[in-house]
Amino acid sequence: MSITALSPLDGRYESKVADLQDAFSEFALIRCRVLVEVLWLKALCAEKGIPECRALSKKESLQLDAIIAGFTPAEAEKVKSIEKTTNHDVKAVEYYLKEKVAGTSLDELGEFWHFACTSEDINNLSHALMLKQGREILAAEQNKLITDLSAKSKAWKAVPLLARTHGQTASPTTIGKELAVFVSRLRRAAEVFQALEIRGKLNGAVGNYNAHLSAYPDVNWPVLAKGVIEGELGLVQNSFTTQIEPHDYMAEMFDALARFNTILLDLDRDIWTYISFACFKQKTVKGEIGSSTMPHKVNPIDFENSEGNIGLANALLRHMSEKLPISRLQRDLTDSTVLRNMGVAFGYALLAYSSTLKGLGKLELNENKLAADLANAWEVLAEPIQTVMRKAGIEKPYEKLKELTRGKTIDQAAIHDFIKSLELDGEDKARLLELTPASYIGLAVEIAEDL
């Protein structure tokens, strides 16, 4: 960790987002460019319609594979050194590769490096590969969150909880069922994010294979490009582009990720609120300090940190999803600096996920408080009583219960006296008299089990 880092992702939080460095760092970008350039040369050499770019020997093929396998940060620094002269990052990769094969039999194929490509052919595929790897990292953490919540939903499926709508006491539910709602929402959002196609193009300066056809008009260039994009890189070819791949899939991905994050933010705030109500206790960690002046405090900092990091992630994700699909005519460069911040957005999302997971790991039920809340909320039984009164045809049931309960403290005796005064079927009356706030949970347990 550098104490002078400008970004906390490269300073205070570096260890927590280290996995993303291999996906989104400058080294990762250059490595992906090298991979694309090498695979394109190999594809050209395998195409019989391009005799000047002859077939590779086994030794030459292994030599190219070794460039990819042996590409280290030290090699990336060599590319950056060349860039100081070229002032062009992709051209620097081309020159680096020519230097790597200089003095070997591959040297004679030198002019087929980057053949018929525009820089964006290399860049769009590199960014796609970075997103592919970065998504796998986030997806693993998303799945951990969903698994943890699912386990808690199952464990607490029958634990009654006094619900609150508009902050006021409302019909009881269970903790497990409320967590099941979040599991269902997060699961669906994660499925959308994780299933989106990642697209790429390899079709030249304006997307028409102009230069390709000028040299080799009989080669099926779209098929050749598809072999690299889909066969080698595992992406999906986009045939309808200008100089740039339009970035629409990126916008979809960033929107989907922001949606997952927003649902998680909703969970963070709800758990924070339940902690403030003392429905949950938090396990203490030896040596941790909750407040610099109030020793008793155990602050819900993990959920607060998650909330803050989600805000940062979503601000970037939403800017990128709005900006990236827009480019003047066939190409402008306003996407370049924006794309360099994909890892920042993913980094803050990853921090949020780890914070929420850490907070969930500290949660314990405060069963005494949960029971006390329900025991002091007999007014919530006004709903089932007035519903049975409607069944019995009793006039103005809602109004009568409103007069009895609204703004008043109601206990068990008052509720039972009211029930006993009603002209109801014996079974209905007996069922109402058996009800307690803790047992009035409807199908909450079954709904949680359906998860």
C-alpha positions in Angstrom: 0.0 0.0 0.0 1.3 3.4 -0.9 0.7 6.1 1.7 0.8 8.7 -1.0 -1.8 7.0 -3.3 -4.3 9.5 -4.8 -7.0 6.9 -4.9 -8.0 4.9 -1.8 -8.3 1.9 -4.1 -4.6 2.0 -4.6 -3.9 3.0 -1.0 -6.1 2.2 2.0 -8.2 -0.5 0.2 -5.5 -1.9 -2.1 -5.5 -5.3 -0.4 -9.3 -5.6 -0.6 -9.4 -5.0 -4.4 -6.2 -6.7 -5.4 -7.9 -9.3 -7.5 -9.2 -6.5 -9.8 -5.7 -5.3 -10.5 -5.1 -8.3 -12.8 -8.3 -7.3 -14.7 -8.2 -3.6 -14.9 -4.7 -2.2 -14.4 -2.6 -0.6 -17.1 -0.6 -3.9 -17.1 -3.8 -5.8 -17.7 -4.8 -3.6 -20.6 -1.4 -3.9 -22.3 -1.4 -7.7 -21.7 -4.8 -8.0 -23.4 -3.6 -5.9 -26.4 -0.6 -8.2 -26.8 -2.9 -11.2 -26.7 -5.2 -9.8 -29.4 -2.4 -8.8 -31.6 -0.8 -12.3 -31.3 -4.1 -14.1 -32.0 -4.8 -11.9 -35.0 -1.4 -12.7 -36.5 -1.9 -16.4 -35.9 -5.3 -16.2 -37.6 -3.8 -14.5 -40.6 -1.1 -17.1 -40.9 -3.7 -19.9 -40.7 -5.7 -18.3 -43.6 -4.8 -20.0 -46.9 -6.1 -16.9 -48.8 -3.2 -14.8 -47.4 -0.1 -16.7 -48.8 2.3 -13.9 -48.0 1.5 -14.4 -44.3 2.6 -18.0 -44.5 1.6 -20.9 -42.2 3.5 -21.0 -38.9 5.8 -23.8 -37.9 5.2 -25.5 -34.6 8.3 -23.8 -33.2 7.0 -20.4 -34.4 3.6 -21.0 -32.9 5.1 -21.9 -29.6 7.3 -18.8 -29.8 4.1 -16.6 -30.1 2.4 -18.5 -27.3 5.5 -17.8 -25.1 5.1 -14.1 -25.7 1.6 -14.3 -24.2 2.5 -16.7 -21.4 5.6 -14.8 -20.4 4.1 -11.3 -20.5 4.9 -9.7 -17.1 4.8 -6.2 -15.7 8.4 -5.9 -16.7 7.5 -6.5 -20.3 4.6 -4.0 -20.0 7.2 -1.5 -18.9 9.0 -2.1 -22.1 5.8 -1.2 -24.0 5.4 2.0 -21.9 9.0 2.9 -22.8 8.3 2.6 -26.5 5.1 4.7 -26.0 7.2 7.6 -24.8 8.5 7.9 -28.3 5.4 6.9 -30.3 2.9 8.8 -28.0 0.5 6.1 -29.2 -0.2 3.2 -26.8 -1.4 0.6 -29.4 1.3 1.4 -31.9 3.8 0.9 -29.0 2.5 -2.7 -28.7 3.0 -3.4 -32.4 6.6 -2.1 -32.2 7.2 -4.1 -29.0 6.0 -7.3 -30.7 8.2 -6.7 -33.7 11.2 -6.3 -31.4 10.3 -9.5 -29.6 10.6 -11.6 -32.8 13.5 -9.7 -34.3 16.2 -12.0 -35.5 13.9 -15.0 -35.7 12.1 -16.5 -38.6 9.0 -14.6 -37.5 10.8 -11.4 -38.4 9.8 -11.8 -42.0 6.1 -11.6 -41.0 6.7 -8.2 -39.3 4.4 -6.2 -41.5 1.5 -8.5 -40.7 1.4 -7.4 -37.1 -1.7 -5.2 -36.7 -2.6 -6.0 -40.3 -5.6 -3.9 -41.6 -6.4 -3.0 -38.0 -7.4 0.3 -36.5 -6.3 0.8 -32.9 -9.9 0.4 -31.8 -10.0 -3.2 -33.2 -7.4 -4.0 -30.5 -8.7 -1.8 -27.8 -12.4 -2.8 -27.9 -11.4 -6.5 -27.6 -9.0 -5.7 -24.8 -11.6 -3.8 -22.9 -14.0 -6.7 -23.5 -11.6 -9.2 -22.0 -11.0 -7.0 -19.0 -14.7 -6.7 -18.4 -15.0 -10.5 -18.8 -12.4 -11.1 -16.1 -13.7 -8.3 -13.9 -17.2 -9.6 -14.1 -16.1 -13.1 -13.0 -14.5 -11.5 -9.8 -17.7 -9.5 -9.0 -19.9 -12.4 -9.8 -18.1 -14.6 -7.3 -18.7 -12.0 -4.5 -22.3 -11.5 -5.6 -22.9 -15.2 -5.3 -21.3 -15.3 -1.8 -23.7 -12.6 -0.7 -26.7 -14.4 -2.1 -25.6 -17.7 -0.5 -25.0 -16.0 2.9 -28.4 -14.3 2.8 -30.1 -17.5 1.7 -28.6 -19.4 4.7 -29.8 -16.7 7.1 -33.2 -16.7 5.5 -33.5 -20.4 6.0 -32.2 -20.3 9.6 -34.5 -17.4 10.6 -37.6 -18.3 8.4 -39.8 -18.7 11.5 -38.5 -15.9 13.7 -41.3 -13.3 14.0 -40.5 -9.7 13.4 -42.7 -6.7 13.9 -43.0 -5.1 10.4 -43.0 -1.4 9.9 -44.6 0.4 7.0 -44.0 4.2 6.8 -42.0 3.6 10.0 -45.1 2.6 11.9 -46.0 -0.8 13.4 -47.6 -3.1 10.8 -48.6 -6.7 10.3 -45.9 -9.0 11.6 -43.6 -11.0 9.3 -40.5 -13.1 9.8 -36.9 -12.2 9.5 -36.3 -15.1 7.1 -39.1 -14.0 4.8 -37.8 -10.4 4.6 -34.3 -11.7 3.8 -35.9 -14.0 1.2 -37.2 -10.9 -0.6 -33.7 -9.6 -0.9 -32.3 -12.9 -2.0 -34.9 -13.1 -4.8 -34.2 -9.6 -5.9 -30.4 -9.9 -5.8 -30.5 -13.3 -7.5 -32.4 -12.0 -10.4 -30.2 -8.9 -10.8 -27.1 -11.0 -10.6 -28.4 -13.4 -13.2 -29.0 -10.5 -15.6 -25.5 -9.0 -14.9 -23.7 -12.3 -15.3 -25.5 -13.4 -18.5 -25.1 -10.3 -20.6 -23.2 -10.8 -23.9 -19.7 -9.2 -24.1 -19.2 -8.1 -27.7 -16.3 -7.2 -29.9 -15.4 -6.2 -33.4 -12.3 -6.6 -35.7 -13.4 -5.0 -38.9 -11.2 -2.0 -39.5 -11.3 1.8 -39.6 -15.0 2.3 -40.1 -16.3 -1.2 -39.6 -16.5 -2.3 -43.3 -13.2 -4.3 -43.8 -12.2 -1.6 -46.3 -8.4 -2.2 -46.0 -8.8 -5.9 -45.7 -10.5 -6.2 -49.0 -8.1 -3.9 -50.8 -5.3 -6.4 -50.1 -7.2 -9.7 -50.2 -10.6 -9.4 -51.8 -11.3 -13.2 -51.8 -10.8 -13.7 -48.1 -14.0 -14.1 -46.0 -12.9 -11.4 -43.4 -16.0 -11.5 -41.2 -15.6 -15.3 -40.7 -11.8 -14.9 -40.1 -12.5 -12.1 -37.5 -15.3 -14.2 -35.9 -12.8 -17.0 -35.4 -10.7 -14.8 -33.2 -13.5 -12.9 -31.4 -15.7 -15.9 -30.6 -13.4 -19.0 -31.1 -10.3 -17.7 -29.3 -11.5 -14.9 -27.0 -15.0 -16.3 -26.1 -16.8 -13.0 -26.9 -19.7 -12.3 -29.3 -19.0 -10.7 -32.6 -20.7 -7.4 -33.4 -20.9 -6.9 -37.2 -22.6 -3.5 -37.0 -20.1 -1.0 -35.9 -18.4 2.2 -36.9 -14.7 2.6 -36.0 -15.7 1.7 -32.5 -17.8 -1.1 -31.0 -20.8 1.0 -30.0 -20.5 0.1 -26.2 -24.2 -0.6 -25.9 -23.4 -3.9 -24.2 -21.2 -2.1 -21.8 -24.0 0.3 -20.9 -26.3 -2.7 -20.3 -23.7 -4.3 -18.1 -23.1 -1.2 -16.1 -26.8 -0.6 -15.7 -27.3 -4.2 -14.6 -24.5 -3.9 -12.1 -25.8 -0.6 -10.7 -29.2 -2.3 -10.3 -27.7 -5.1 -8.2 -25.9 -2.5 -6.2 -29.1 -0.5 -5.6 -30.8 -3.6 -4.2 -27.9 -4.2 -2.0 -28.0 -0.6 -0.8 -31.7 -1.2 0.1 -30.6 -4.2 2.2 -27.8 -2.3 3.9 -30.2 0.4 5.0 -32.8 -2.0 6.3 -30.2 -4.0 8.3 -28.8 -0.8 9.6 -32.3 0.2 10.7 -33.0 -3.1 12.4 -29.7 -2.8 14.2 -30.7 0.7 15.4 -34.0 -0.9 16.6 -31.9 -3.5 18.5 -33.6 -6.3 16.5 -30.0 -7.4 15.7 -27.0 -7.4 17.9 -23.5 -7.3 16.4 -20.7 -9.6 17.5 -17.8 -7.7 18.9 -14.3 -8.0 17.6 -11.5 -7.8 20.2 -9.6 -4.6 19.9 -12.1 -2.8 17.7 -13.3 0.6 18.8 -16.8 1.8 18.0 -16.5 5.4 19.1 -13.6 7.5 20.2 -15.6 8.8 23.2 -18.4 6.3 23.9 -17.0 2.9 24.8 -20.3 1.1 24.7 -20.9 1.6 21.0 -20.7 -1.1 18.4 -21.4 0.9 15.2 -22.9 -0.7 12.1 -19.9 0.5 10.1 -19.8 -2.3 7.6 -23.2 -1.5 6.2 -22.4 2.2 6.2 -19.1 1.5 4.3 -21.0 -0.6 1.8 -23.6 2.2 1.3 -20.9 4.8 0.7 -19.0 2.6 -1.7 -22.1 1.7 -3.6 -22.7 5.4 -4.1 -19.3 5.9 -5.6 -19.6 2.8 -7.8 -23.0 3.7 -9.1 -22.1 7.3 -9.8 -19.4 6.0 -12.2 -21.4 3.1 -13.6 -24.3 5.4 -14.5 -22.0 8.0 -16.0 -20.4 5.3 -18.2 -23.7 3.8 -19.2 -24.9 7.2 -20.3 -21.7 8.4 -22.0 -20.2 5.4 -23.7 -22.9 4.7 -26.3 -22.5 8.3 -27.6 -19.8 9.0 -30.1 -19.6 11.8 -32.7 -20.0 10.3 -36.2 -17.8 7.3 -36.8 -15.5 8.0 -33.8 -14.4 10.4 -31.2 -12.0 9.8 -28.3 -14.2 10.9 -25.4 -14.7 7.2 -24.4 -11.0 6.6 -23.9 -10.5 8.2 -20.5 -13.9 7.0 -19.4 -13.1 3.4 -20.1 -10.0 3.6 -18.0 -12.2 4.0 -15.0 -14.1 0.7 -15.4 -11.9 -0.8 -12.7 -12.6 2.0 -10.3 -16.3 1.4 -10.5 -15.8 -2.4 -10.1 -13.4 -1.7 -7.3 -15.9 0.3 -5.2 -18.6 -2.4 -5.9 -16.2 -5.1 -4.7 -15.5 -3.1 -1.5 -19.3 -2.7 -0.9 -19.8 -6.5 -1.3 -17.0 -7.4 1.1 -18.3 -4.8 3.6 -21.8 -6.2 3.5 -20.6 -9.7 3.9 -18.5 -8.7 6.9 -21.5 -7.0 8.5 -23.7 -10.0 7.9 -21.2 -12.2 9.6 -21.5 -10.1 12.8 -25.3 -10.3 13.0 -27.0 -12.0 15.9 -30.7 -12.1 16.7 -31.8 -10.1 19.8 -34.6 -12.4 20.6 -35.7 -10.6 23.7 -36.1 -7.3 21.8 -37.9 -9.0 18.9 -40.3 -10.7 21.4 -40.8 -7.4 23.3 -41.6 -5.5 20.1 -44.4 -7.9 19.3 -45.7 -8.2 22.8 -46.2 -4.4 22.9 -47.9 -4.2 19.5 -51.3 -5.8 20.0 -52.8 -3.0 17.8 -51.5 -4.9 14.7 -54.3 -7.5 15.3 -56.8 -4.8 14.3 -56.2 -6.0 10.7 -57.3 -9.6 11.1 -60.2 -8.7 13.5 -61.7 -6.2 11.0 -61.2 -8.7 8.2 -63.2 -11.3 10.0 -65.8 -8.7 10.9 -66.2 -8.0 7.2 -66.7 -11.7 6.6 -69.5 -11.7 9.3 -71.2 -8.7 7.7 -70.7 -6.5 10.8 -71.2 -2.8 9.9 -68.2 -0.4 9.6 -65.6 -2.8 11.0 -62.6 -0.6 9.8 -64.1 2.4 11.5 -64.7 0.6 14.8 -61.2 -0.7 14.9 -59.8 2.7 14.0 -61.7 4.2 17.0 -60.4 1.4 19.2 -56.7 1.5 18.2 -55.5 4.6 16.4 -53.0 6.6 18.4 -53.7 4.5 21.5 -51.7 1.9 23.5 -53.6 -1.3 23.2 -52.9 -4.5 25.2 -54.0 -8.1 25.0 -56.9 -7.5 27.4 -58.4 -4.7 25.3 -58.1 -6.7 22.1 -59.7 -9.8 23.8 -62.5 -7.7 25.3 -63.3 -6.3 21.9 -63.3 -9.7 20.2 -65.6 -11.2 22.9 -68.0 -8.3 22.3 -68.5 -9.2 18.6 -71.2 -11.4 17.2 -69.0 -13.9 15.3 -69.1 -17.5 14.4 -67.6 -19.6 17.3 -64.7 -20.9 15.3 -63.8 -17.4 13.9 -64.0 -15.9 17.4 -61.8 -18.7 18.9 -59.3 -18.3 16.1 -59.0 -14.6 16.7 -58.7 -15.1 20.5 -55.8 -17.5 19.8 -53.9 -15.0 17.7 -50.9 -13.1 19.1 -48.7 -10.6 17.3 -46.0 -13.2 17.2 -48.3 -15.8 15.6 -49.9 -13.5 13.1 -47.4 -14.0 10.3 -49.5 -15.4 7.5 -47.5 -17.5 5.0 -44.2 -15.9 5.8 -42.5 -19.2 6.7 -43.8 -20.9 3.6 -42.7 -18.0 1.4 -39.2 -18.2 2.9 -39.1 -21.9 2.3 -40.1 -21.4 -1.4 -36.8 -19.6 -1.9 
